[in-house]
Amino acid sequence: MGRSPFTLAAAVTAALPGAEVTGARALTAAADGRFDSAVATLADGRELAIRIADDDETGRELAAEALALRALTAGARAMLPFKAPEYIGETRVGEGRALVTGLLPGFQIEAAMVPSGRGAAESMGAAIAAVHGLPTSVVRGAGLVSKSAEESREELARLIDEAAATGRVPARLTVRWRQAISDDDLWRFESTVVLGGVQSTSFLFDDDPERGPEVTGLVGWHGLAVGDPAVDLAWLSAAPDAAPDVHASYSRSLDRVPDAALDVRARLLAELEFARWLVHGDSMRRSDIVDDAAALLESLADGLRDDDLSVIATLGAGVDSAMDALDRVPVETGSAIDTSMQTDAYNPDELWLDTNADAEKTGPVQPLPSTTREDGDADAARRAEMLTVETEDLSGVSGLFAGTTGAAGVREESHPLRSPDTDSAADADFDSEEEAQRAARAALQRWKSSSSE
C-alpha cells in the first residue's frame, strides 16, 4: 500500500459523482497500516474520510461497515445521543475496495486513561446503552448477524474446545471456562443490538468546560449485530478506574434491568480473547503466535486464585490488574466477536487526551509525545510488566472486568504484547494485593508516559 493522500482523495469523485475535491491530507492511526486512508476536503467545506483495503480480510471489514452504516436510517440515528459516520459511497481503487464516509471530529481517550467520575466515563456508559437500546429490526432488516443467547453460548463452547485441542491451554483455565459455559444462569440474557465489541478508541469526545469530555461520535460499526450485550462492555478490563462509573451510567440509561451475569460474561469474553489468539495462531501454523498466546494463558492461570466464574461472583469486590493488558491482544480476523476499530482513521498522537495536563487547563487538548523506534523495545518490556501482577478470581469482581481486546485483524507481526520477557514476567510475585495494584498502575503509567500506539 502506501498511496498518497491525493491519490486516495481522487477516488472520492468515483464514490461521490460531481464532488469537487479541493484538498487532501493523511489520516492515520500510526498503527499497523491495515488500510490506506486520507481526508478529502470538498468545495462545500465538508471533510470525508476514505479508506482502501488491498486484501480480502480488510475488504470484508469495509464491506461490513458500509452495510452497517446504511442500516442506520435517519430514524435510528435520531435515537442516538451522538453521531455515527455518514455513508457516502463505495468504489474500487485498483484491486482494493474503498469506502468513503463523513469525517467525525473529536479526540480519543485510551482505555487506561479514562478518568472516573462524571464526564467521559458516564458519557461512554450512556452511549453504549443507546446502541443497545436500538430496535433489533435495524439489524435484522439489513440482513446482519443475529444470535440468540444459546447461539452465543455454543459459539464460545466451540472456541474453548478448539483452544483446548491445541494442548497449550492450562487445565485450570479449561475447567474454569467449561464450568462457565455449563452454568445456565450465565446465559439467561436478552440479545440486543451490539457493535460487536466497543473499544475506548471507538468513542470520539468533545471537551465541555463544565461536564468534562463527552461522547459526540462513535466509530467502528462493522461489527453491528444482534447478540450478547456483554461484548460491548469488554474493553473495561483495561479501564479499572472508569469501569464502575461506565457500568453505573450504562445501567441507569437502559430502559430495562441489565441481567445479573452481564459482568461475569464480559470477564469470560476477556479471558477467551487469549484463547482466540491461540486458535488463530494454530490455524495459521504460526508457532510464534501460539507460543505468545500460550505464555499469556499461563500468566492468566498463574494469577487466578479461584476457578469460580459464576453469577454469584458479581457480589464480590476487587481488581484484576493482569487483565488490564487484555486490550492489546489481537483477535482472530473473521471471528464472530469482532472487537476492532484499529483502522487508520484517527491518529492517537493527535487525538488522545493528555491526562497529565493541568487539571485547571481549559484550552485545547495537547497531543502526547510521538514514539521513536527505540522507544518500542522499552514499550514491550513495560507492557510485559503488566502481566506480572497477580490477578484476582472472579469472585472478587464487582462489574470491573468486562474485557475483550483490541484490534481484530491486527497483523501478527505487530502484536504488541510480544516480548522476550513475557515468560519471565509470568513468574513475578508480589507480597500483597495492594502492592500488586500499585505496581500495575506504575508500569502502565511508565508505558503511557513514553509512547502511544
N, C-alpha and C positions, 0 to 999 in steps of 0.2 A: 504494500500500500504506500502511503506517503504522498498522496496527491496534494497539490497546493490548494489553499482556500479559494482561489479564483477559479480553479478547475471545478471544485465542488459547487461553488456558487452558480456557475454556468448551468448546472443540472437543474437548478430551481426553475428555470424557464420551461424545461420539459415537463416538470411536475405541475407547474402553475402557468399555463399558457397566457401570454400577454404581460407577465410580470416584468418589471424593469428593475434590474439589479444595479444598484449604484455603489455598492461597496461589499467587501468581504473580509473576514478575519478568522483566525484559527479559533477553534473551540475544542478544548481537550481536557480530560481528567488527568493527564500525565500518568496514566496507569499502564495498561498492557497493550494499548493500541488495537483493541478489538474492532474498532471502527475508524474509518477516516471521517472527520467531522469538521464542520465550519459553520459560521454565522453569515448569512447573506442579508444585507440591508437593501430594502426596496425604496423606490422613489417616493412612496407614500409614507415613509418613515417606519414601516413595520420591519421587525427583525425575525428572520426564520432560521431554524436550525436544520441542517441537512446532515444525515449520517449515511454512510455507504458501507456495506458488508461485502467482502470478497470471498466468503466461504459459505457453505450450506448452513453451518451452525448459527452464525450470526445473522445470516439471511432469514432463517426461520424466526429468529427473535424479532427482527424488524417487521416481518410479516404479521407476527402475533400482536405486536404493539399497534400496528396500523389497524388491525381488526378491532382491537380493544378500544382505541380512541374513537373509531367510527361508531362503536356501540354506545358510547356516551352521548346520548341525544341531548338536546337543549334542556329537556325536562330533567334528565338525570344530573346534568351539570348544575342546574339550579338548586339541587338538593345538597350540593357540596359547599362547605364554607371556605373553599379555596379553589384555585384554578387548576385545571388539568390542561396539558398541551393540546392545542388545536390541530386536528389532522388537516394537512394542506394537500398532500398528494404523494404519489409514488412514481418512480421511474427506474431506469437502469442506466448505470454508468459502466460501460464495458460489460463485463460479466457479473458485475455486482448489483445487488438490489439497493435502491436508495429510497429513504423515507424523509419527507420534508414536513416539519411541524412548526407551530409557532414557538418562539423562544420565550420562556418564562423567566422573569427577573427574580433575584433573591440570592441569599447566601445559604451555605450549608453548615451544619454543626456535626462534627464527628461524634459518634455514639458516646465515647468515654468522657467527652467534654460537655454533654448536655447537662445543664445545671438543674438542680432540684427546684421545687417551688413553682410559683406561677410563671407564666411566660412560655418558654419553649416546651417544657415537659407537658404542661396542661394542654397546650395547643396541639401537640402531637397526639395525645390521647383522644382528644375530641375529633381530630382529623381521621384517625383510624376508625373510630366509631361511626363517623359519617359514611365512610366507604362501606362498612359492614351493614349500615342501615339502608343501602340502596336496594330497590326491589330486585329479587333474583331474576325477574323477567328480563332485566337489562342484559344479563349474561346469557341466559338460556335463549333469548330471542335472537342473539347474534351467533348462536351455534358454538359458544365457547364451552370449555370443560366444566362439568358439574358433577361433583362427587358427594355422596352421602357420607354420614359418619362411618358406616360399616365399610364402605369402599376405601375411605382414608385409612381405616384400621388395617384392612387387608393389604393395602399398598406398603405400609410400614412393616407389616409382618414379613412380606417378601423381601424387603430390604435387609431386615435382620437376618433372615435365612441366608441370603446371598453373602452378607458380610461374614457370618459365622463359617460359611463353607470355605472361605479363604484360609482358615486356620490361624488368622492373625488377630482375632478379637479375644481379649481376656475373657475367660469363662465367667468371671464375675459380672461383666457387662452384659454378656449374652443372657444370663439368667435374669438380671435386672430388667432388661428390655422385654424379654418374653413374658415376664410376670406382669409388666405394664400392659402389654397387648392383651393379655388374658383377663385383665380387670375390667369387667363390664361397666363399672361406674365411671371409668375414664372416658368412655366412648358414647355417653348419652348427651350429645350436643346437637344443636340445630345448625346445619350448614348455612353459611351466609355468603354474600359477595365478598371476595377477598382479592387482594392484589397479588397473592401468591408468595408473599414474603417481603414485607416492608423492611427497608434499612434506614438508618439515620440519614443517609445521603439521599433518600427519596424525597425528603422534605426540603422545601425552599422557604426561607424566612425573610421577613422584613422586621426591622427593629423599631418597636413602638417605644417612645421615650418614657411612658408610664408603665406599661404592662410588660415590657421586655420583648424578646423575639417571639413573633407569632407566625404560624404557618400561613403562607399566602399561595403556595403551589405545591403540587405533588407530581413527581415524575416516576417513570418505571412502571408502565401499565401493561407490559407484555405478558404478565402472569395472571391477568384478570380472569377470575373463575368463580365458581361456587364451591366452597369447601370449608375446611376447618378454620375458624377464626384465630386459633392459636398461632397459625403460621405467620400472621402479620404482627404478632407481639414478640416474635422470635428475637429480633435484634436487641431487645432489652437485656440480654445476658451480658452485653458489652456496655451497658449504661447503668451501673448499680446505684449511682446517686439519684438519677432521674426516674428509675423504674417505678417506685411506689406512686409518684405523682402522675406518671403516664397511665398506670393501671387505674388509679382512682378517677382520673378525668375520663378515661375510657368508659368505666362503669357508670359514671354519672351521666354521660352523654348518650348511652344506649337507651332505646325505648323498651328494653326487656332486661331481665336479670341475667347476667353472664353465668354460664354453667360453672359449677363448683370446681371442675377439674381443668379449667382453662389454663391456669399457670403450670400445672403438672404436665399437661400435654405439650405445652410450649417448651418446658425443660427437656422433655423426651425428644422433641424435634431438634433441640440444640445438640444433645448428645449424638443423635443419629446423623448429624452432618459429618462427624468424624467417620462414621461407618459408610456414609455415601461417598466420601472422598476415597476411602479404601476400595470400595467396589468399583469406582471409576478407574482407579489405578490398575486394579486387577483385570478389568475388561480391556484396558488399553495395553496390557502387558508391560506396564511401566514399573519396574522394580523400585525406582526411586520414589514414586508416589506411594506405592504400597508400604515401603519402609517408613516413609514420613507419617502416613496415616496410622500405622501400627504403633509408632512411638507416641503419637498424640493419644491414642487409645490407652496405652499403658499408663501414661501420665494421668489420664482421667480416672482409670481404675485404681491407681495407687492413692489418689486423693479422696476417693469415696470412703466414708466410714460406715455406710449402711447401703443395703440394696433396695431400700424402700422407694418405690415410685407409685404411690397410691394417693387417692384423693385426700386422705387424712393428712398427708404430708403438708398440705397447704395451711394447716393450723399452726405450724411452727414459725420460726423466725430465724434469719441468718443470711449470710452472704457466701457465695461460692466463687472466689476470685479466679480460680483457674479457668472458669468459663468465660471470663472477660475477653479472652483471646479468640473466642469462637467465631467472631465475625470476620476473622482473617482466613478462614478455611474455605477454599473454593469448593463448590458443589459440582456434581456431575451435570454436564450440559444435557438438556433434553429430559431432565428428571421432572417428575410431576410437580414437585415443590420447587419452583424456580424463584430464588431469592435475589436475583441480580438486578442492579441498576448501575453497575460499574461500566456504563457506556462512556465514551469520550464526549460527554455532553456538558459537563461543568468542571471547572478547574478548582480543586480544593485549595490550592495555594492562593487563589484569588478570592474564594468564597467562604472558606471555613471561618467560623467565629474565633477570634483570638481571646480566649478566656483569661489570659494573663494581663489584658488591658486593664487600665484603672477602672474601678467599679463605677466611678462617677463620670466617666467619659461618655459623652452622648453623641459624639461625632461618628463618621463612617467607620465600619469595622475594618481593621487593618489586616492585610494578609499575613499568614505565617511564613517563616523563612523557607526558602526553597532547599531541596535536598541535593547534595552532591553524591557522586558515585561512592566516594569514600565513606560517606555517612551511612550508606546502605548496609555495609557489613556490620557496623555498630548497631544499626536498627535491628537486624536479625537477632543479634545476641541479646539485645534488650527485650525483644518480644519473647525470646525463649525463656527469659527470666520469669515471665508471667505464668509459665506453665509449672514453675517450681512451687507455686503456692498451694498449700493443702486445701482441697475442696471439701465442702460440706455435703452431707447427704440431703436428699430432697425433703426429708422430714424437717429440715431447718429452713425451708423455703416459705416465704410469705409473699408470693407473687413477684419475686425479684428476678427469677430466671425464666426467661421466655425466649431463648435464643435459637435461631437457625444461624446462618452465616452470611458471609459476603458473597462475592460475585459468582454466579453461575456462569460457566464459560470462560473464567479466567484462564489464560494459557498456563499449562502446567509449569513452564519454566519460571513463571512469575509468582509461584506460590509463596506468599510472604512469611510463612512460618518455618520455612526450611532453614535449618541452621545446624552446624556441626555440634552445637552444644545442646541440641534438643534432648538427646538421650540422657546426658548427664543432668540436665535440668530436672528431669523427672525424679531424680534421686534426692533432690534437696529436701531439707526438712526444717520446719520452723517450730519453735518451742511453744508457741501459743497461737490461738486463732487471731488474737488482736495483733500480734506481731506479723502474722501472715497478711492481714489486711493492709497494714502499713507498708509492708514490703511490696505488695502487689501494686498499690497506688503509686509508690515511689518509682517502681520500674516503669509503670505506664507513663508517669509524668516525665521521666527522663527521656523516654522514647518520643513522646509528643513534643517535647521542647526542642528536639534536634531535627525532626523531619515530619513530613506528612506524605501520605501516599497519593 
